[in-house]
C-alpha cells in the first residue's frame, strides 16, 4: 500500500459537554473533514483511562485523539487537567513501545467550535499519513 492510499484509523475519545458537541456541530454544519474518525463519547476527557488508549493502538488504531473542554470550563471542575497529566505520562509510555508521540493528541475544543474540531481531525489525519501505519503488536506490550 503506498503512502497516498493509506488512510489512518483514528479513535477519538470526546468529552460529552464540549468536543462531542463540537463534532456534532461540525456534522450538522456539513463541514468537510476526514471520515476516518471513530468517536467514543465520554462524559469527561478525565475519564479516559490509559488502558483505553493502549487498547485502541493494539486493536489497530493509527492515532488516538482525546478532546476536552478548555481549561477553566470543565463541567467536572478539573477533569481536563487530569486528562492532560495522563496524556503526558502516556506519551512517555507509548514511546517505550515504539509509538510516536504524534499519534496521541489532546486538544481543547469548545462546544461552539465545530470548525476547530474539523480542523483538528484534518490536521491529525495529515500527520498520521506522514507517519504511516502504526506498527504495534501485542507481543511488544506483553
Beta strands, then each sheet from edge to edge (+ up, - down):
strand 1: 10-15
strand 2: 37-42
strand 3: 63-68
strand 4: 104-108
sheet 1: 2+ 1+ 3+ 4+
end
